[in-house]
Amino acid sequence: MSRRGAEGGQRSATAGWAFAGAVGTLAATLFFGIATRVSLANDIDIVARAGISRVLRGGISDLIDTFLIICVLVAAYAVALWAARRGFPQAFPAVLGAIALCSAAMLPAMPLTSPDAVHLAADVRTFWLHGKWPADFGGTPDKVDDPVANEVRVYRSNPSGYGPLAYMIGGAPLPFVGDGFRANLVGQKVVAGAFLLLTAAAAGIVAKRLGRDPAFTAAFIGLNPMMLWQYPGDGHNDVLMAFFGVVALGLAVEPGWRARAGGALAGLASVLCKYALVLAAPLVAAFWFPRLRLAIAAAAVGLGALILAAYALDFAPVRNGTLGPATAVAPSNPWGVISGLFDLGRTGENRLVLFGYVIYLAGLGAILLLHPLRTGLDLARAAALAMGFFLFVASPGYLPWYLIWFLPFAAICGDRRVLWWAAAWSTTAFLPVLALNWQISIARSWNIPEPVRWSVVLAWALTILAAWLGPRLWNGGSRQPQPAAGPRFQPRQKRRAPTRGRAAPAR
């Protein structure tokens, strides 16, 4: 064996051992530091109301402990990404096994941040066992006599807002969980963890097709501490939408119309889980039909102008309901800070929502006009920019688990600037989560008024700083070139007859 080969094998072995150590640290910290400390064994009323601070009631000391645990998770995640990027034998299946292990470590945890999974556990039973539509007021938990619905405490009289496919898939655990409240809740967490794994796997496969590293791509998504916290931990179901969205992207970049039709069906499945990724559909249309690109951009900007006119004329067609990306202002983003500072009320928040969509459509128009959109990687990068821009800048309803709308496309495109943005944002997103849970203790002990607002400002400032500074200091030490891979689609050039005395243009 040559010296160079021996050195390569040694580096590969080092990366493999580093990855194993990082994953072991992640899984052990998730299980012993979070899941068993804030577990489903707590009183049902506490579990149903959710929130890590309902169990860890030591005030600032518990806040600091939890913050340090998150720091350990982030450090282990960074090492795992370094090792995956460096490369070792069978890295992709090893990453998928690591995601399954870390997801399993979070299953004993009660919902840590949001009670949505409790509501969802009741909703799928309403859909499957009682034949009612959970997204309608006739199917709310307070109107259904069911052992799980009877335990719902938060948003009890409000419907949920998912699509029919989300309820259908969410019913998969029902034959195995009986009527127990905790068992049904674990069933939804298993579904969420399984689809986090499937999303990471699908993204890795698509990335490989486009010339990227599948192991790094899957690890970036599935070992992300915020994703493990929100999906196998909290049991949210946006990851169902994300999985079908990744499949849709993988098929959309194929040149044949049979594959594109499959991509359209996968995109429809994504929308039937939750609507959000439809916001990136104009990019796919422009990728498929380059000659219509200007018209699609004009339509996006024109729709924004219509919404702006509605805003100017004081016409607000949306109303606040349960927190969601379409109709509400959440406290965990800058729009929520603005709403709180100026005490806007319902009418003012409706205007903010409308204005947010105006900003998004303007940004989408700019992406459609300026982005190359020639290769599969171009489309993945454009989708990452669009969804990231919507959540970071234009969505008053942003909540931290919505990051799954952005992370897969960021990981697939592999642009180091987008990767730094996504990694920094998903890390700093823990700051508002902690502030929301311990805001009273922070205000009393540290004399910081409105700690949630300050945490949002700090999170956004740190994300912007990291996204700007990170790529300039370190590019990640990629072990492979970054080709502009993927099928290329160019509009056909009209063939012109050569004029006399001149050479015909080269084809």
Residue pairs with C-beta under 8 A, 6 or more apart in sequence:
1 9
11 86
12 86
12 87
12 88
12 89
13 88
14 86
15 82
15 83
15 84
15 86
15 87
15 88
16 83
16 88
16 89
16 94
18 79
18 82
18 83
18 86
19 79
19 80
19 83
19 84
19 88
19 91
19 94
19 98
21 79
22 76
22 77
22 79
22 80
22 83
23 76
23 80
23 98
23 101
23 102
23 223
25 72
25 76
25 79
26 73
26 76
26 77
26 80
26 98
26 102
26 105
26 223
26 225
26 228
27 98
27 101
27 102
27 105
28 105
29 69
29 72
29 73
29 76
30 73
30 102
30 105
30 106
30 228
30 233
31 105
31 106
31 108
33 69
33 72
34 52
34 69
34 106
34 109
34 112
34 229
34 233
35 105
35 106
35 107
35 108
35 109
35 233
36 108
37 55
37 56
38 52
38 55
38 56
38 109
38 110
38 112
39 108
39 109
39 110
40 47
40 108
40 109
40 110
40 182
40 185
40 186
41 108
42 55
42 110
44 151
44 181
44 182
45 153
46 54
46 55
46 110
47 110
47 111
47 118
47 181
47 182
47 185
48 115
48 118
48 151
48 152
48 153
48 154
48 181
49 115
49 153
49 154
50 110
50 111
50 112
50 113
50 114
50 115
50 117
50 118
50 154
50 234
51 111
51 112
51 113
51 437
52 66
52 112
52 113
52 437
53 62
53 437
53 438
55 110
56 62
56 65
56 66
58 65
59 438
59 441
59 445
60 438
60 441
60 442
60 445
60 446
62 438
63 434
63 437
63 438
63 441
63 442
66 434
67 430
67 434
70 225
70 430
70 434
73 225
73 228
74 225
74 427
77 223
77 224
77 225
80 98
80 219
80 223
81 216
81 219
81 220
81 223
81 423
82 477
84 91
84 95
84 213
84 215
84 216
84 219
85 213
85 216
85 476
85 477
85 478
85 479
86 477
86 479
87 213
87 215
87 479
88 94
91 215
92 204
92 214
92 215
92 218
94 215
95 200
95 204
95 215
95 218
95 219
95 222
95 223
96 197
96 200
96 201
96 204
96 218
96 222
98 219
98 222
98 223
99 196
99 197
99 200
99 218
99 219
99 222
99 223
100 193
100 197
102 222
102 223
102 228
102 232
103 193
103 194
103 196
103 197
103 222
103 228
103 231
103 232
104 193
104 232
106 189
106 193
106 228
106 229
106 232
106 233
107 186
107 189
107 190
107 193
107 232
109 233
111 117
111 118
111 185
111 233
111 234
111 235
112 229
112 233
112 234
113 229
113 230
113 234
113 400
113 433
113 436
113 437
114 234
114 236
114 399
114 401
115 152
115 153
115 154
115 155
116 160
116 234
116 235
116 236
117 185
117 188
117 189
117 192
117 234
117 235
117 236
118 151
118 152
118 153
118 154
118 185
119 141
119 152
119 154
119 155
119 160
120 160
120 162
120 170
120 188
120 235
120 237
121 148
121 181
121 184
121 185
121 187
121 188
121 235
122 134
122 141
122 144
122 146
122 148
122 149
122 151
122 152
122 184
123 134
123 139
123 141
123 160
123 162
123 167
123 170
124 134
124 167
124 170
124 171
124 174
124 188
125 144
125 146
125 148
125 149
125 171
125 174
125 184
126 132
126 134
126 139
126 141
126 144
126 146
126 149
127 133
127 134
127 139
127 167
127 168
127 170
127 171
128 167
128 171
128 174
129 146
129 174
130 139
130 144
130 146
132 138
132 139
132 143
132 144
133 139
134 140
134 159
134 160
134 162
134 167
135 159
135 160
135 161
135 162
136 159
137 143
137 159
139 159
140 156
140 157
140 158
140 159
141 149
141 150
141 152
141 156
141 157
142 149
142 152
142 156
142 157
147 179
147 180
147 181
148 179
148 181
148 184
151 181
155 322
158 321
158 322
159 322
160 322
161 274
161 321
161 322
161 324
162 237
162 273
162 274
163 271
163 272
163 273
163 274
163 275
164 272
165 240
165 269
165 272
165 273
166 237
166 240
166 241
166 272
166 273
166 274
169 191
169 240
169 273
170 188
170 191
170 237
172 187
172 191
173 184
173 186
173 187
173 188
173 190
173 191
174 184
174 187
176 187
177 183
177 184
177 186
177 187
185 235
188 235
188 237
189 231
189 232
189 233
189 234
189 235
190 232
191 235
191 237
191 240
192 231
192 232
192 234
192 235
192 236
192 237
192 239
193 231
193 232
195 231
195 237
195 239
195 240
195 242
195 243
196 221
196 222
196 227
196 228
196 231
196 232
196 239
196 404
197 222
198 243
199 221
199 222
199 239
199 242
199 243
199 246
199 404
199 408
200 217
200 218
200 219
200 221
200 222
200 408
201 218
202 243
202 246
202 247
202 250
202 408
203 217
203 218
203 221
203 246
203 408
203 411
203 412
204 214
204 215
204 217
204 218
205 214
205 250
206 246
206 249
206 250
206 253
206 380
206 412
207 213
207 214
207 217
207 411
207 412
207 414
208 214
209 250
209 253
209 376
209 486
210 253
210 375
210 376
210 377
210 380
210 412
210 485
210 486
211 377
211 482
211 483
211 485
211 486
212 377
212 412
212 413
212 414
212 482
212 485
213 414
213 478
213 479
213 480
216 411
216 414
217 411
217 412
217 414
218 411
220 407
220 410
220 411
220 419
220 422
220 423
221 227
221 404
221 407
221 408
221 411
222 228
224 407
224 423
224 426
225 426
225 427
225 430
226 400
226 403
226 426
226 427
226 429
226 430
227 239
227 403
227 404
227 407
227 426
229 430
229 433
230 236
230 400
230 401
230 403
230 404
231 239
231 401
231 404
234 401
236 401
237 273
237 274
238 274
238 276
238 401
238 402
238 404
238 405
239 404
240 273
240 274
241 270
241 271
241 273
241 274
241 276
241 277
241 405
242 270
242 277
242 404
242 405
242 408
243 270
244 266
244 267
244 269
244 270
244 273
245 266
245 267
245 270
245 277
245 280
245 405
245 408
246 408
246 409
246 412
247 263
247 266
248 263
248 264
248 266
248 267
248 269
248 270
248 277
248 284
249 263
249 379
249 380
249 383
249 409
249 412
250 263
251 259
251 260
251 262
251 263
251 266
252 259
252 260
252 263
252 267
252 284
252 287
252 288
252 379
253 287
253 375
253 376
253 379
253 380
253 486
253 487
254 260
254 263
254 487
255 487
255 489
260 288
263 284
267 277
267 278
267 281
267 284
270 277
270 278
271 277
271 278
275 326
276 325
276 387
276 402
276 405
277 387
277 405
279 360
279 364
279 386
279 387
279 390
280 382
280 383
280 386
280 387
282 296
282 297
282 299
282 300
282 364
282 368
283 364
283 367
283 368
283 373
283 379
283 382
283 383
283 386
284 379
285 292
285 296
286 292
286 293
286 296
286 297
286 368
286 373
287 373
287 378
287 379
287 382
287 489
288 489
289 296
290 373
290 489
290 490
290 491
291 491
293 368
293 369
293 373
294 369
296 368
297 364
297 365
297 368
297 369
298 365
300 361
300 364
300 365
300 368
301 361
301 362
301 365
303 361
304 357
304 358
304 360
304 361
304 362
304 365
307 354
307 357
307 358
307 361
308 354
308 355
308 358
310 316
310 317
310 354
311 351
311 354
311 355
311 358
316 347
316 350
316 351
316 353
316 354
318 326
318 327
318 350
318 353
318 354
319 327
319 346
319 350
320 327
320 328
320 329
320 346
320 349
320 350
321 327
321 328
322 328
323 330
323 397
323 399
324 397
325 395
325 397
325 398
325 399
325 402
326 353
326 397
327 353
327 397
328 349
328 353
328 396
328 397
329 335
329 336
329 339
329 344
329 349
329 352
329 353
329 396
329 397
330 336
330 396
330 397
330 398
330 399
331 337
331 340
331 432
331 436
331 452
331 453
331 456
332 398
332 399
332 400
332 429
332 432
332 433
332 436
332 452
332 456
333 395
333 396
333 398
333 456
334 456
334 457
334 460
335 352
335 356
335 395
335 396
335 398
336 396
336 453
336 456
337 453
337 456
337 457
338 344
338 352
339 348
339 349
339 352
339 396
340 450
340 453
341 453
342 348
344 351
344 352
349 396
352 396
353 396
353 397
356 394
356 395
356 396
357 394
359 393
359 394
360 389
360 390
360 393
360 394
360 395
363 386
363 389
363 390
363 393
363 394
364 386
364 389
367 382
367 385
367 386
367 389
371 378
371 381
371 382
371 385
372 378
373 379
373 382
374 488
374 489
374 490
375 484
375 485
375 486
375 487
375 488
376 485
376 486
376 487
377 412
377 413
377 414
377 484
377 485
377 486
378 484
378 486
379 486
380 409
380 412
380 413
381 409
381 413
381 415
381 418
383 409
383 413
384 406
384 409
384 410
384 412
384 413
384 415
384 418
384 422
385 418
387 405
387 406
387 409
388 406
388 410
388 418
388 421
388 422
388 425
390 405
391 398
391 402
391 403
391 405
391 406
392 398
392 425
392 460
392 463
395 402
400 429
400 430
400 432
400 433
403 422
403 425
403 426
403 429
406 422
407 422
407 426
410 418
410 419
410 421
410 422
411 419
411 422
414 482
416 470
416 471
416 475
416 476
417 467
417 471
419 476
420 466
420 467
420 470
420 471
421 463
421 466
421 467
423 466
424 462
424 463
424 466
424 467
424 470
425 459
425 463
425 467
428 458
428 459
428 460
428 462
428 463
428 466
429 459
431 455
431 456
431 458
431 459
432 452
432 455
432 456
432 459
434 455
435 442
435 451
435 452
435 454
435 455
436 452
438 451
439 451
439 452
442 448
442 451
443 449
443 450
443 451
448 454
493 507
495 507
496 504
496 505
497 504
498 504
498 505
